[in-house]
Amino acid sequence: MSPRFLPFYLECRGRGGRKQKREARRAPPPHHRRSGRADRYSSCASAAGGGATHPRQRSGMLSATEPLFSFGVIADVQYADIPDGRSFLGVPRYYRHSLSVLRRAVRSWNGAGGVRFCVNFGDIVDGFCPRDRSLAAVRAVVREFDAFRGGPAFHMLGNHCLYNLPRADLVRELRMPGGPGRAYYDVSPWPGYRLVVLDAYDFSAVGRARGDPVAARARRLLDARNPNRDKNSPAGLDGTDRRFVMFNGGVGAAQLRWLDAVLRRAARRAEKVVLCSHLPLHPAAASPTGLMWNYDEVMAVVRRHGRCVVACFAGHDHKGGYAVDERGVHHRTLEAALECPPGTDAFGRVDVYPDRLTLVGSDRMASTEMMLATATARLRSSELPSSA
């Protein structure tokens, strides 16, 4: 085990020292409203009560109670040392600048005090990165995460990661603690809390040779569910069926059994679980084309264990999203670092309290307060133009 991880794991097991003294947290800079976002969030209904509300909050409105611990979050850095480009939808992408966004994120987490670990939600490098530079690009991003002083950085696989390097190489380079070649794992960062990281491409055709039996089964699924010659196209598919595209994937049977066992133990210990996946797990928290293939099977496992899972965080859908499901589980899809124009940011810090999780977003990442006791999201006042 890397010396970088050892103190973290010893503390997780109750052999660590005293809690660190929490430093006063500075409020993030005011959010910049982007057109089209209010409708997206207002459509996220919560059967648990109160409906959904746009999750932008005025900065500076922090609770007087200190959080138990905090962790940093960032998604879809997709770094590449190439000129800026656009997505297939025409959205600008800033391949070099994304590394600067990550650098500022790490600086922010280091300065906040009490941030014990950080989570990268996949797509560490972009698919357009030249293959002869893929490994160097991954290592450049990992070096930026290594500058984080609070504890370990936890990574997960995204489709763009797998466009660049073999799975086994990524697991090694990203120092995933699940064992050789395995990209799903769980850790306990604080007594009574558990972080579970899924491999959303465990069952997929991405990053596997054509002769691979998993890839063959994934291609058969796509052939059955997607009639298009280009399996990356959702043309003609309706609703959540639009998720059956090549750039998505799913959780395999063995991983589902593992997840069931992890959540059973967590429920027995009365732990609160935060579930992390590159691919979103709720249709109201993301575009249908961004959903995990078998999100319903994963959430069936989650429902089997009561209110053990309190929140699901994801990346992949670059616009971000938020919803609360019928069981009161919060689903937060994080805005992408890749699509930040120079001078803007998208990263956050999650403050964990006994009764809530508070995502303190920076700039283009919306802040969200997720209440656990009432299973609804209580959001502070949205940042609206002044009437003065």
C-alpha positions, -999 to +999 in steps of 0.1 A: +000+000+000+013+034-009+025+055+021+001+082+009-029+060+016-017+044+049-026+072+074-060+075+058-068+038+061-055+036+097-077+065+107-107+049+089-102+019+111-102+039+143-065+039+149-060+075+138-053+105+160-075+134+170-099+151+146-082+180+129-092+214+140-115+228+114-105+261+098-131+287+090-143+282+055-144+310+030-175+314+009-171+305-028-172+332-054-207+341-066-222+317-092-226+328-128-260+320-141-261+302-175-291+302-197-313+271-198-302+258-164-333+268-144-357+247-165-334+217-162-333+217-124-369+227-119-380+196-138-364+173-112-394+162-091-390+146-057-416+122-046-402+125-011-418+159-008-415+195-018-405+188-054-372+199-069-357+234-069-328+250-088-298+242-067-279+275-071-274+291-037-261+325-026-225+321-015-216+330+021-247+313+037-228+286+057-241+268+088-227+277+122-222+240+129-189+225+118-191+196+094-178+162+105-155+161+074-153+173+039-142+160+005-134+176-028-152+167-061-143+173-097-156+156-129-146+152-166-113+170-167-106+154-200-072+170-203-053+168-236-024+189-249-042+199-280-061+230-293-096+237-280-124+220-299-161+212-297-183+183-287-205+165-313-232+188-301-211+219-308-203+227-272-168+243-268-142+222-250-110+236-234-086+207-233-056+225-220-074+249-196-091+219-178-057+212-162-057+248-147-093+242-134-080+211-116-050+230-103-072+257-088-095+229-073-066+214-055-055+248-043-090+255-030-092+221-012-058+226+004-068+260+016-103+251+029-092+230+059-107+197+069-109+183+033-098+147+040-099+133+005-110+142-031-129+123-057-124+125-095-155+113-113-137+099-144-126+109-179-092+121-167-080+126-203-099+132-235-105+107-264-088+131-288-055+129-269-030+115-293-024+078-283+014+083-281+008+110-255-020+092-235+002+079-207+020+112-203-014+131-202-027+107-175+004+112-154+002+150-158-033+150-143-023+126-115+006+149-106-019+177-101-040+154-078-008+145-059-005+182-049-036+177-027-023+175+009-055+165+027-054+127+019-059+104-010-075+111-044-101+084-054-106+079-091-131+060-113-130+050-150-148+069-177-152+062-213-126+087-223-101+070-200-107+037-218-103+053-252-067+061-242-053+033-221-060-004-212-081-009-181-053-026-162-029+003-169-055+028-157-062+010-125-024+010-118-018+046-128-048+059-108-038+038-078-072+023-073-074+005-040-097-023-052-069-048-061-051-056-094-072-048-125-104-040-104-119-005-108-146-007-081-140-005-044-152+010-011-135+028+018-147+042+051-134+078+053-150+085+087-167+064+113-203+057+103-197+067+066-187+047+035-177+058+000-185+032-027-170+037-061-185+018-091-170+007-123-196+019-148-178+003-177-174-031-162-200-043-188-193-024-220-177-025-254-154+004-246-118-003-239-120-040-247-108-060-278-135-072-302-129-108-292-133-101-255-164-120-243-176-090-222-173-067-253-191-093-274-221-095-250-221-057-248-223-054-286-251-079-287-270-058-262-264-027-284-275-045-315-307-055-298-315-020-283-300+004-309-308-001-346-283+026-358-252+016-377-233+041-356-238+027-321-227+060-306-259+076-321-292+076-302-311+087-333-346+072-333-345+061-297-370+075-272-368+084-236-344+064-214-338+040-243-314+067-256-289+054-230-281+024-252-252+039-270-216+027-273-201+055-250-221+043-220-218+010-201-231-009-171-223-027-139-217-064-144-233-093-125-202-099-102-200-062-093-238-061-085-232-090-061-203-072-046-224-040-042-251-060-025-227-074+000-211-040+007-244-023+013-256-052+034-226-048+057-230-010+057-267-013+067-259-037+095-233-011+108-258+017+103-233+035+080-244+063+056-232+054+021-222+078-007-223+060-041-200+073-068-202+065-105-190+081-138-224+074-153-256+089-136-281+066-120-313+086-122-332+098-153-342+131-137-306+139-128-291+136-163-298+135-200-312+101-211-281+096-234-259+099-203-274+072-181-259+039-171-273+010-192-285-009-161-291+020-137-324+003-127-306-028-116-281-008-095-309+012-079-328-020-071-298-032-051-297+002-034-334+000-025-329-035-010-310-020+019-334+007+031-320+042+035-284+031+037-274+050+005-280+087+011-265+102-021-253+092-056-228+114-073-218+111-110-201+129-139-204+122-177-233+145-184-214+178-187-243+201-180-249+186-145-282+178-129-299+171-096-329+150-084-342+133-053-357+098-059-388+083-043-367+068-015-351+101-007-317+093-023-301+125-037-287+122-072-262+149-082-245+149-116-215+172-115-207+199-141-176+193-162-143+209-158-136+205-195-162+230-206-150+259-185-138+288-206-105+303-195-110+321-162-139+300-150-141+268-129-162+238-121-153+219-089-167+217-054-163+206-018-189+184+000-193+192+037-207+162+055-229+169+085-249+144+106-282+155+089-271+167+054-245+169+027-237+204+014-220+207-020-202+241-020-197+247-057-172+269-074-183+292-103-200+269-129-206+241-104-240+247-087-241+245-049-266+221-034-277+213+001-291+178+005-310+171+037-307+135+050-331+134+079-361+145+059-349+129+026-355+161+007-332+187-006-335+220+013-320+246-010-310+281+001-323+310-019-314+308-056-291+335-070-316+357-088-311+392-102-318+419-077-350+438-082-332+470-070 
